[in-house]
Amino acid sequence: IIEDSHHPRGYREWVGRRELARRKKELMEAPGPKRCYVCHALFTFVEGEPTLEHIIPKGAGGSNHDDHRENLALSHWRCNVSKGSSRI
């Protein structure tokens, strides 16, 4: 946890790969239809497994790096790459 007085929660989280993998699994196993955060299309899983998307991008600057569950979503790999470090 990184204290950040400018963040609405007052802190940001920075976790390792294993925890990110767990959080992705939680998102994939959550009830209801799975939609891409970027294009909003339903996942067909024909195009491959969804990727983990940071709503506020990690590449937007060190102060924005936040792995908190509220900042994570699923997206197509292609959509994630095209979005890059921009915000939607």
Sequence and secondary structure as in RCSB ss.txt:
>XXXX:A:sequence
IIEDSHHPRGYREWVGRRELARRKKELMEAPGPKRCYVCHALFTFVEGEPTLEHIIPKGAGGSNHDDHRENLALS
HWRCNVSKGSSRI
>XXXX:A:secstr
 EE TTSTTSEE    HHHHHHHHHHHHHSSS  B TTT  B  SSS   EEEESS GGG GGG    GGGEEEE
 HHHHHHHTT   
